């Protein structure tokens, strides 16, 4: 189960790297999953 904290961690990593695809590779997720995680914060 993904918690809000996990979603914020993904969001912060994207903010630091400025790239969803780079973060996706680092945390072994697809770019789509990273984008969806950020969208769920709304």
mmCIF entry with sequence, helices, sheets and N, C-alpha, C, O atoms, coordinates in Angstrom:
data_MODEL
# 
_entry.id   MODEL 
# 
_entity.id                         1 
_entity.type                       polymer 
_entity.pdbx_number_of_molecules   1 
# 
_entity_poly.entity_id                      1 
_entity_poly.type                           'polypeptide(L)' 
_entity_poly.nstd_linkage                   no 
_entity_poly.nstd_monomer                   no 
_entity_poly.pdbx_seq_one_letter_code       
;(UNK)(UNK)(UNK)(UNK)(UNK)(UNK)(UNK)(UNK)(UNK)(UNK)(UNK)(UNK)(UNK)(UNK)(UNK)(UNK)
(UNK)(UNK)(UNK)(UNK)(UNK)(UNK)(UNK)(UNK)(UNK)(UNK)(UNK)(UNK)(UNK)(UNK)(UNK)(UNK)
(UNK)(UNK)(UNK)(UNK)(UNK)(UNK)(UNK)(UNK)(UNK)(UNK)
;
_entity_poly.pdbx_seq_one_letter_code_can   XXXXXXXXXXXXXXXXXXXXXXXXXXXXXXXXXXXXXXXXXX 
_entity_poly.pdbx_strand_id                 A 
# 
loop_
_entity_poly_seq.entity_id 
_entity_poly_seq.num 
_entity_poly_seq.mon_id 
_entity_poly_seq.hetero 
1 1  UNK n 
1 2  UNK n 
1 3  UNK n 
1 4  UNK n 
1 5  UNK n 
1 6  UNK n 
1 7  UNK n 
1 8  UNK n 
1 9  UNK n 
1 10 UNK n 
1 11 UNK n 
1 12 UNK n 
1 13 UNK n 
1 14 UNK n 
1 15 UNK n 
1 16 UNK n 
1 17 UNK n 
1 18 UNK n 
1 19 UNK n 
1 20 UNK n 
1 21 UNK n 
1 22 UNK n 
1 23 UNK n 
1 24 UNK n 
1 25 UNK n 
1 26 UNK n 
1 27 UNK n 
1 28 UNK n 
1 29 UNK n 
1 30 UNK n 
1 31 UNK n 
1 32 UNK n 
1 33 UNK n 
1 34 UNK n 
1 35 UNK n 
1 36 UNK n 
1 37 UNK n 
1 38 UNK n 
1 39 UNK n 
1 40 UNK n 
1 41 UNK n 
1 42 UNK n 
# 
_struct_asym.id          A 
_struct_asym.entity_id   1 
# 
loop_
_struct_conf.conf_type_id 
_struct_conf.id 
_struct_conf.pdbx_PDB_helix_id 
_struct_conf.beg_label_comp_id 
_struct_conf.beg_label_asym_id 
_struct_conf.beg_label_seq_id 
_struct_conf.pdbx_beg_PDB_ins_code 
_struct_conf.end_label_comp_id 
_struct_conf.end_label_asym_id 
_struct_conf.end_label_seq_id 
_struct_conf.pdbx_end_PDB_ins_code 
_struct_conf.beg_auth_comp_id 
_struct_conf.beg_auth_asym_id 
_struct_conf.beg_auth_seq_id 
_struct_conf.end_auth_comp_id 
_struct_conf.end_auth_asym_id 
_struct_conf.end_auth_seq_id 
_struct_conf.pdbx_PDB_helix_class 
_struct_conf.details 
_struct_conf.pdbx_PDB_helix_length 
HELX_P HELX_P1 AA1 UNK A 4  ? UNK A 17 ? UNK A 4  UNK A 17 1 ? 14 
HELX_P HELX_P2 AA2 UNK A 20 ? UNK A 26 ? UNK A 20 UNK A 26 1 ? 7  
HELX_P HELX_P3 AA3 UNK A 31 ? UNK A 39 ? UNK A 31 UNK A 39 1 ? 9  
# 
_struct_conf_type.id          HELX_P 
_struct_conf_type.criteria    ? 
_struct_conf_type.reference   ? 
# 
loop_
_atom_site.group_PDB 
_atom_site.id 
_atom_site.type_symbol 
_atom_site.label_atom_id 
_atom_site.label_alt_id 
_atom_site.label_comp_id 
_atom_site.label_asym_id 
_atom_site.label_entity_id 
_atom_site.label_seq_id 
_atom_site.pdbx_PDB_ins_code 
_atom_site.Cartn_x 
_atom_site.Cartn_y 
_atom_site.Cartn_z 
_atom_site.occupancy 
_atom_site.B_iso_or_equiv 
_atom_site.pdbx_formal_charge 
_atom_site.auth_seq_id 
_atom_site.auth_comp_id 
_atom_site.auth_asym_id 
_atom_site.auth_atom_id 
_atom_site.pdbx_PDB_model_num 
ATOM 1   N N  . UNK A 1 1  ? 0.838  -1.186 0.000   1.00 0.00 ? 1  UNK A N  1 
ATOM 2   C CA . UNK A 1 1  ? 0.000  0.000  0.000   1.00 0.00 ? 1  UNK A CA 1 
ATOM 3   C C  . UNK A 1 1  ? 0.881  1.247  0.000   1.00 0.00 ? 1  UNK A C  1 
ATOM 4   O O  . UNK A 1 1  ? 1.828  1.345  0.780   1.00 0.00 ? 1  UNK A O  1 
ATOM 5   N N  . UNK A 1 2  ? 0.573  2.173  -0.855  1.00 0.00 ? 2  UNK A N  1 
ATOM 6   C CA . UNK A 1 2  ? 1.333  3.415  -0.945  1.00 0.00 ? 2  UNK A CA 1 
ATOM 7   C C  . UNK A 1 2  ? 0.690  4.458  -0.041  1.00 0.00 ? 2  UNK A C  1 
ATOM 8   O O  . UNK A 1 2  ? -0.512 4.713  -0.124  1.00 0.00 ? 2  UNK A O  1 
ATOM 9   N N  . UNK A 1 3  ? 1.499  5.054  0.818   1.00 0.00 ? 3  UNK A N  1 
ATOM 10  C CA . UNK A 1 3  ? 0.998  6.073  1.739   1.00 0.00 ? 3  UNK A CA 1 
ATOM 11  C C  . UNK A 1 3  ? 1.231  7.463  1.156   1.00 0.00 ? 3  UNK A C  1 
ATOM 12  O O  . UNK A 1 3  ? 1.964  7.625  0.181   1.00 0.00 ? 3  UNK A O  1 
ATOM 13  N N  . UNK A 1 4  ? 0.605  8.448  1.759   1.00 0.00 ? 4  UNK A N  1 
ATOM 14  C CA . UNK A 1 4  ? 0.810  9.838  1.335   1.00 0.00 ? 4  UNK A CA 1 
ATOM 15  C C  . UNK A 1 4  ? 2.284  10.214 1.452   1.00 0.00 ? 4  UNK A C  1 
ATOM 16  O O  . UNK A 1 4  ? 2.808  10.963 0.627   1.00 0.00 ? 4  UNK A O  1 
ATOM 17  N N  . UNK A 1 5  ? 2.943  9.694  2.473   1.00 0.00 ? 5  UNK A N  1 
ATOM 18  C CA . UNK A 1 5  ? 4.355  9.986  2.664   1.00 0.00 ? 5  UNK A CA 1 
ATOM 19  C C  . UNK A 1 5  ? 5.170  9.493  1.473   1.00 0.00 ? 5  UNK A C  1 
ATOM 20  O O  . UNK A 1 5  ? 6.073  10.187 1.007   1.00 0.00 ? 5  UNK A O  1 
ATOM 21  N N  . UNK A 1 6  ? 4.851  8.289  0.978   1.00 0.00 ? 6  UNK A N  1 
ATOM 22  C CA . UNK A 1 6  ? 5.536  7.756  -0.197  1.00 0.00 ? 6  UNK A CA 1 
ATOM 23  C C  . UNK A 1 6  ? 5.331  8.668  -1.412  1.00 0.00 ? 6  UNK A C  1 
ATOM 24  O O  . UNK A 1 6  ? 6.255  8.897  -2.193  1.00 0.00 ? 6  UNK A O  1 
ATOM 25  N N  . UNK A 1 7  ? 4.112  9.180  -1.555  1.00 0.00 ? 7  UNK A N  1 
ATOM 26  C CA . UNK A 1 7  ? 3.815  10.066 -2.683  1.00 0.00 ? 7  UNK A CA 1 
ATOM 27  C C  . UNK A 1 7  ? 4.615  11.360 -2.573  1.00 0.00 ? 7  UNK A C  1 
ATOM 28  O O  . UNK A 1 7  ? 5.119  11.865 -3.576  1.00 0.00 ? 7  UNK A O  1 
ATOM 29  N N  . UNK A 1 8  ? 4.733  11.897 -1.364  1.00 0.00 ? 8  UNK A N  1 
ATOM 30  C CA . UNK A 1 8  ? 5.511  13.113 -1.161  1.00 0.00 ? 8  UNK A CA 1 
ATOM 31  C C  . UNK A 1 8  ? 7.001  12.873 -1.415  1.00 0.00 ? 8  UNK A C  1 
ATOM 32  O O  . UNK A 1 8  ? 7.696  13.758 -1.914  1.00 0.00 ? 8  UNK A O  1 
ATOM 33  N N  . UNK A 1 9  ? 7.485  11.694 -1.076  1.00 0.00 ? 9  UNK A N  1 
ATOM 34  C CA . UNK A 1 9  ? 8.891  11.363 -1.336  1.00 0.00 ? 9  UNK A CA 1 
ATOM 35  C C  . UNK A 1 9  ? 9.169  11.368 -2.829  1.00 0.00 ? 9  UNK A C  1 
ATOM 36  O O  . UNK A 1 9  ? 10.191 11.888 -3.278  1.00 0.00 ? 9  UNK A O  1 
ATOM 37  N N  . UNK A 1 10 ? 8.244  10.780 -3.604  1.00 0.00 ? 10 UNK A N  1 
ATOM 38  C CA . UNK A 1 10 ? 8.394  10.784 -5.068  1.00 0.00 ? 10 UNK A CA 1 
ATOM 39  C C  . UNK A 1 10 ? 8.372  12.224 -5.572  1.00 0.00 ? 10 UNK A C  1 
ATOM 40  O O  . UNK A 1 10 ? 9.198  12.606 -6.401  1.00 0.00 ? 10 UNK A O  1 
ATOM 41  N N  . UNK A 1 11 ? 7.437  13.015 -5.079  1.00 0.00 ? 11 UNK A N  1 
ATOM 42  C CA . UNK A 1 11 ? 7.313  14.415 -5.485  1.00 0.00 ? 11 UNK A CA 1 
ATOM 43  C C  . UNK A 1 11 ? 8.603  15.193 -5.207  1.00 0.00 ? 11 UNK A C  1 
ATOM 44  O O  . UNK A 1 11 ? 9.068  15.956 -6.054  1.00 0.00 ? 11 UNK A O  1 
ATOM 45  N N  . UNK A 1 12 ? 9.168  14.997 -4.030  1.00 0.00 ? 12 UNK A N  1 
ATOM 46  C CA . UNK A 1 12 ? 10.404 15.702 -3.659  1.00 0.00 ? 12 UNK A CA 1 
ATOM 47  C C  . UNK A 1 12 ? 11.571 15.285 -4.545  1.00 0.00 ? 12 UNK A C  1 
ATOM 48  O O  . UNK A 1 12 ? 12.381 16.123 -4.941  1.00 0.00 ? 12 UNK A O  1 
ATOM 49  N N  . UNK A 1 13 ? 11.661 14.004 -4.857  1.00 0.00 ? 13 UNK A N  1 
ATOM 50  C CA . UNK A 1 13 ? 12.747 13.529 -5.724  1.00 0.00 ? 13 UNK A CA 1 
ATOM 51  C C  . UNK A 1 13 ? 12.638 14.122 -7.113  1.00 0.00 ? 13 UNK A C  1 
ATOM 52  O O  . UNK A 1 13 ? 13.646 14.495 -7.714  1.00 0.00 ? 13 UNK A O  1 
ATOM 53  N N  . UNK A 1 14 ? 11.417 14.210 -7.628  1.00 0.00 ? 14 UNK A N  1 
ATOM 54  C CA . UNK A 1 14 ? 11.222 14.810 -8.957  1.00 0.00 ? 14 UNK A CA 1 
ATOM 55  C C  . UNK A 1 14 ? 11.608 16.289 -8.908  1.00 0.00 ? 14 UNK A C  1 
ATOM 56  O O  . UNK A 1 14 ? 12.210 16.812 -9.845  1.00 0.00 ? 14 UNK A O  1 
ATOM 57  N N  . UNK A 1 15 ? 11.262 16.948 -7.822  1.00 0.00 ? 15 UNK A N  1 
ATOM 58  C CA . UNK A 1 15 ? 11.631 18.355 -7.673  1.00 0.00 ? 15 UNK A CA 1 
ATOM 59  C C  . UNK A 1 15 ? 13.136 18.554 -7.661  1.00 0.00 ? 15 UNK A C  1 
ATOM 60  O O  . UNK A 1 15 ? 13.640 19.517 -8.238  1.00 0.00 ? 15 UNK A O  1 
ATOM 61  N N  . UNK A 1 16 ? 13.850 17.659 -7.012  1.00 0.00 ? 16 UNK A N  1 
ATOM 62  C CA . UNK A 1 16 ? 15.315 17.767 -6.950  1.00 0.00 ? 16 UNK A CA 1 
ATOM 63  C C  . UNK A 1 16 ? 15.963 17.414 -8.279  1.00 0.00 ? 16 UNK A C  1 
ATOM 64  O O  . UNK A 1 16 ? 16.894 18.088 -8.719  1.00 0.00 ? 16 UNK A O  1 
ATOM 65  N N  . UNK A 1 17 ? 15.473 16.355 -8.920  1.00 0.00 ? 17 UNK A N  1 
ATOM 66  C CA . UNK A 1 17 ? 16.070 15.884 -10.183 1.00 0.00 ? 17 UNK A CA 1 
ATOM 67  C C  . UNK A 1 17 ? 15.543 16.641 -11.397 1.00 0.00 ? 17 UNK A C  1 
ATOM 68  O O  . UNK A 1 17 ? 16.200 16.711 -12.435 1.00 0.00 ? 17 UNK A O  1 
ATOM 69  N N  . UNK A 1 18 ? 14.343 17.209 -11.249 1.00 0.00 ? 18 UNK A N  1 
ATOM 70  C CA . UNK A 1 18 ? 13.673 17.904 -12.345 1.00 0.00 ? 18 UNK A CA 1 
ATOM 71  C C  . UNK A 1 18 ? 13.414 16.990 -13.545 1.00 0.00 ? 18 UNK A C  1 
ATOM 72  O O  . UNK A 1 18 ? 13.411 17.435 -14.693 1.00 0.00 ? 18 UNK A O  1 
ATOM 73  N N  . UNK A 1 19 ? 13.198 15.702 -13.255 1.00 0.00 ? 19 UNK A N  1 
ATOM 74  C CA . UNK A 1 19 ? 12.954 14.744 -14.325 1.00 0.00 ? 19 UNK A CA 1 
ATOM 75  C C  . UNK A 1 19 ? 12.208 13.523 -13.790 1.00 0.00 ? 19 UNK A C  1 
ATOM 76  O O  . UNK A 1 19 ? 12.722 12.793 -12.943 1.00 0.00 ? 19 UNK A O  1 
ATOM 77  N N  . UNK A 1 20 ? 10.995 13.312 -14.293 1.00 0.00 ? 20 UNK A N  1 
ATOM 78  C CA . UNK A 1 20 ? 10.215 12.133 -13.881 1.00 0.00 ? 20 UNK A CA 1 
ATOM 79  C C  . UNK A 1 20 ? 10.891 10.851 -14.353 1.00 0.00 ? 20 UNK A C  1 
ATOM 80  O O  . UNK A 1 20 ? 10.912 9.858  -13.626 1.00 0.00 ? 20 UNK A O  1 
ATOM 81  N N  . UNK A 1 21 ? 11.434 10.866 -15.545 1.00 0.00 ? 21 UNK A N  1 
ATOM 82  C CA . UNK A 1 21 ? 12.034 9.632  -16.082 1.00 0.00 ? 21 UNK A CA 1 
ATOM 83  C C  . UNK A 1 21 ? 13.295 9.245  -15.312 1.00 0.00 ? 21 UNK A C  1 
ATOM 84  O O  . UNK A 1 21 ? 13.549 8.058  -15.109 1.00 0.00 ? 21 UNK A O  1 
ATOM 85  N N  . UNK A 1 22 ? 14.084 10.221 -14.884 1.00 0.00 ? 22 UNK A N  1 
ATOM 86  C CA . UNK A 1 22 ? 15.293 9.926  -14.113 1.00 0.00 ? 22 UNK A CA 1 
ATOM 87  C C  . UNK A 1 22 ? 14.919 9.338  -12.748 1.00 0.00 ? 22 UNK A C  1 
ATOM 88  O O  . UNK A 1 22 ? 15.528 8.367  -12.297 1.00 0.00 ? 22 UNK A O  1 
ATOM 89  N N  . UNK A 1 23 ? 13.938 9.919  -12.110 1.00 0.00 ? 23 UNK A N  1 
ATOM 90  C CA . UNK A 1 23 ? 13.480 9.408  -10.813 1.00 0.00 ? 23 UNK A CA 1 
ATOM 91  C C  . UNK A 1 23 ? 12.908 8.003  -10.978 1.00 0.00 ? 23 UNK A C  1 
ATOM 92  O O  . UNK A 1 23 ? 13.158 7.123  -10.154 1.00 0.00 ? 23 UNK A O  1 
ATOM 93  N N  . UNK A 1 24 ? 12.149 7.801  -12.035 1.00 0.00 ? 24 UNK A N  1 
ATOM 94  C CA . UNK A 1 24 ? 11.561 6.482  -12.282 1.00 0.00 ? 24 UNK A CA 1 
ATOM 95  C C  . UNK A 1 24 ? 12.648 5.409  -12.367 1.00 0.00 ? 24 UNK A C  1 
ATOM 96  O O  . UNK A 1 24 ? 12.492 4.325  -11.805 1.00 0.00 ? 24 UNK A O  1 
ATOM 97  N N  . UNK A 1 25 ? 13.720 5.697  -13.050 1.00 0.00 ? 25 UNK A N  1 
ATOM 98  C CA . UNK A 1 25 ? 14.821 4.739  -13.158 1.00 0.00 ? 25 UNK A CA 1 
ATOM 99  C C  . UNK A 1 25 ? 15.478 4.500  -11.799 1.00 0.00 ? 25 UNK A C  1 
ATOM 100 O O  . UNK A 1 25 ? 15.827 3.368  -11.463 1.00 0.00 ? 25 UNK A O  1 
ATOM 101 N N  . UNK A 1 26 ? 15.644 5.565  -11.024 1.00 0.00 ? 26 UNK A N  1 
ATOM 102 C CA . UNK A 1 26 ? 16.301 5.458  -9.717  1.00 0.00 ? 26 UNK A CA 1 
ATOM 103 C C  . UNK A 1 26 ? 15.501 4.613  -8.730  1.00 0.00 ? 26 UNK A C  1 
ATOM 104 O O  . UNK A 1 26 ? 16.080 3.879  -7.929  1.00 0.00 ? 26 UNK A O  1 
ATOM 105 N N  . UNK A 1 27 ? 14.175 4.713  -8.784  1.00 0.00 ? 27 UNK A N  1 
ATOM 106 C CA . UNK A 1 27 ? 13.352 4.010  -7.797  1.00 0.00 ? 27 UNK A CA 1 
ATOM 107 C C  . UNK A 1 27 ? 12.608 2.815  -8.399  1.00 0.00 ? 27 UNK A C  1 
ATOM 108 O O  . UNK A 1 27 ? 11.690 2.268  -7.788  1.00 0.00 ? 27 UNK A O  1 
ATOM 109 N N  . UNK A 1 28 ? 13.018 2.422  -9.602  1.00 0.00 ? 28 UNK A N  1 
ATOM 110 C CA . UNK A 1 28 ? 12.480 1.226  -10.266 1.00 0.00 ? 28 UNK A CA 1 
ATOM 111 C C  . UNK A 1 28 ? 10.967 1.278  -10.452 1.00 0.00 ? 28 UNK A C  1 
ATOM 112 O O  . UNK A 1 28 ? 10.252 0.327  -10.137 1.00 0.00 ? 28 UNK A O  1 
ATOM 113 N N  . UNK A 1 29 ? 10.497 2.411  -10.969 1.00 0.00 ? 29 UNK A N  1 
ATOM 114 C CA . UNK A 1 29 ? 9.091  2.583  -11.324 1.00 0.00 ? 29 UNK A CA 1 
ATOM 115 C C  . UNK A 1 29 ? 9.044  3.032  -12.784 1.00 0.00 ? 29 UNK A C  1 
ATOM 116 O O  . UNK A 1 29 ? 10.062 3.428  -13.352 1.00 0.00 ? 29 UNK A O  1 
ATOM 117 N N  . UNK A 1 30 ? 7.877  2.969  -13.374 1.00 0.00 ? 30 UNK A N  1 
ATOM 118 C CA . UNK A 1 30 ? 7.733  3.522  -14.714 1.00 0.00 ? 30 UNK A CA 1 
ATOM 119 C C  . UNK A 1 30 ? 7.513  5.027  -14.600 1.00 0.00 ? 30 UNK A C  1 
ATOM 120 O O  . UNK A 1 30 ? 7.121  5.531  -13.548 1.00 0.00 ? 30 UNK A O  1 
ATOM 121 N N  . UNK A 1 31 ? 7.768  5.731  -15.690 1.00 0.00 ? 31 UNK A N  1 
ATOM 122 C CA . UNK A 1 31 ? 7.548  7.175  -15.688 1.00 0.00 ? 31 UNK A CA 1 
ATOM 123 C C  . UNK A 1 31 ? 6.065  7.475  -15.443 1.00 0.00 ? 31 UNK A C  1 
ATOM 124 O O  . UNK A 1 31 ? 5.717  8.435  -14.755 1.00 0.00 ? 31 UNK A O  1 
ATOM 125 N N  . UNK A 1 32 ? 5.213  6.646  -16.013 1.00 0.00 ? 32 UNK A N  1 
ATOM 126 C CA . UNK A 1 32 ? 3.770  6.829  -15.824 1.00 0.00 ? 32 UNK A CA 1 
ATOM 127 C C  . UNK A 1 32 ? 3.393  6.699  -14.344 1.00 0.00 ? 32 UNK A C  1 
ATOM 128 O O  . UNK A 1 32 ? 2.577  7.475  -13.847 1.00 0.00 ? 32 UNK A O  1 
ATOM 129 N N  . UNK A 1 33 ? 3.973  5.738  -13.648 1.00 0.00 ? 33 UNK A N  1 
ATOM 130 C CA . UNK A 1 33 ? 3.688  5.542  -12.224 1.00 0.00 ? 33 UNK A CA 1 
ATOM 131 C C  . UNK A 1 33 ? 4.147  6.740  -11.401 1.00 0.00 ? 33 UNK A C  1 
ATOM 132 O O  . UNK A 1 33 ? 3.467  7.153  -10.461 1.00 0.00 ? 33 UNK A O  1 
ATOM 133 N N  . UNK A 1 34 ? 5.297  7.292  -11.756 1.00 0.00 ? 34 UNK A N  1 
ATOM 134 C CA . UNK A 1 34 ? 5.784  8.484  -11.055 1.00 0.00 ? 34 UNK A CA 1 
ATOM 135 C C  . UNK A 1 34 ? 4.830  9.649  -11.276 1.00 0.00 ? 34 UNK A C  1 
ATOM 136 O O  . UNK A 1 34 ? 4.490  10.362 -10.331 1.00 0.00 ? 34 UNK A O  1 
ATOM 137 N N  . UNK A 1 35 ? 4.398  9.845  -12.511 1.00 0.00 ? 35 UNK A N  1 
ATOM 138 C CA . UNK A 1 35 ? 3.453  10.932 -12.821 1.00 0.00 ? 35 UNK A CA 1 
ATOM 139 C C  . UNK A 1 35 ? 2.133  10.729 -12.088 1.00 0.00 ? 35 UNK A C  1 
ATOM 140 O O  . UNK A 1 35 ? 1.555  11.680 -11.562 1.00 0.00 ? 35 UNK A O  1 
ATOM 141 N N  . UNK A 1 36 ? 1.657  9.484  -12.056 1.00 0.00 ? 36 UNK A N  1 
ATOM 142 C CA . UNK A 1 36 ? 0.412  9.188  -11.362 1.00 0.00 ? 36 UNK A CA 1 
ATOM 143 C C  . UNK A 1 36 ? 0.534  9.434  -9.860  1.00 0.00 ? 36 UNK A C  1 
ATOM 144 O O  . UNK A 1 36 ? -0.417 9.893  -9.226  1.00 0.00 ? 36 UNK A O  1 
ATOM 145 N N  . UNK A 1 37 ? 1.682  9.135  -9.297  1.00 0.00 ? 37 UNK A N  1 
ATOM 146 C CA . UNK A 1 37 ? 1.912  9.372  -7.867  1.00 0.00 ? 37 UNK A CA 1 
ATOM 147 C C  . UNK A 1 37 ? 1.793  10.853 -7.547  1.00 0.00 ? 37 UNK A C  1 
ATOM 148 O O  . UNK A 1 37 ? 1.221  11.230 -6.523  1.00 0.00 ? 37 UNK A O  1 
ATOM 149 N N  . UNK A 1 38 ? 2.328  11.681 -8.415  1.00 0.00 ? 38 UNK A N  1 
ATOM 150 C CA . UNK A 1 38 ? 2.263  13.126 -8.207  1.00 0.00 ? 38 UNK A CA 1 
ATOM 151 C C  . UNK A 1 38 ? 0.822  13.609 -8.360  1.00 0.00 ? 38 UNK A C  1 
ATOM 152 O O  . UNK A 1 38 ? 0.360  14.470 -7.611  1.00 0.00 ? 38 UNK A O  1 
ATOM 153 N N  . UNK A 1 39 ? 0.130  13.047 -9.329  1.00 0.00 ? 39 UNK A N  1 
ATOM 154 C CA . UNK A 1 39 ? -1.284 13.449 -9.554  1.00 0.00 ? 39 UNK A CA 1 
ATOM 155 C C  . UNK A 1 39 ? -2.161 13.089 -8.353  1.00 0.00 ? 39 UNK A C  1 
ATOM 156 O O  . UNK A 1 39 ? -3.127 13.795 -8.062  1.00 0.00 ? 39 UNK A O  1 
ATOM 157 N N  . UNK A 1 40 ? -1.835 11.999 -7.653  1.00 0.00 ? 40 UNK A N  1 
ATOM 158 C CA . UNK A 1 40 ? -2.628 11.563 -6.508  1.00 0.00 ? 40 UNK A CA 1 
ATOM 159 C C  . UNK A 1 40 ? -2.523 12.514 -5.330  1.00 0.00 ? 40 UNK A C  1 
ATOM 160 O O  . UNK A 1 40 ? -3.335 12.440 -4.408  1.00 0.00 ? 40 UNK A O  1 
ATOM 161 N N  . UNK A 1 41 ? -1.548 13.398 -5.341  1.00 0.00 ? 41 UNK A N  1 
ATOM 162 C CA . UNK A 1 41 ? -1.390 14.349 -4.238  1.00 0.00 ? 41 UNK A CA 1 
ATOM 163 C C  . UNK A 1 41 ? -2.467 15.419 -4.237  1.00 0.00 ? 41 UNK A C  1 
ATOM 164 O O  . UNK A 1 41 ? -2.662 16.100 -3.230  1.00 0.00 ? 41 UNK A O  1 
ATOM 165 N N  . UNK A 1 42 ? -3.163 15.576 -5.341  1.00 0.00 ? 42 UNK A N  1 
ATOM 166 C CA . UNK A 1 42 ? -4.226 16.580 -5.429  1.00 0.00 ? 42 UNK A CA 1 
ATOM 167 C C  . UNK A 1 42 ? -5.371 16.286 -4.562  1.00 0.00 ? 42 UNK A C  1 
ATOM 168 O O  . UNK A 1 42 ? -6.338 17.048 -4.536  1.00 0.00 ? 42 UNK A O  1 
# 
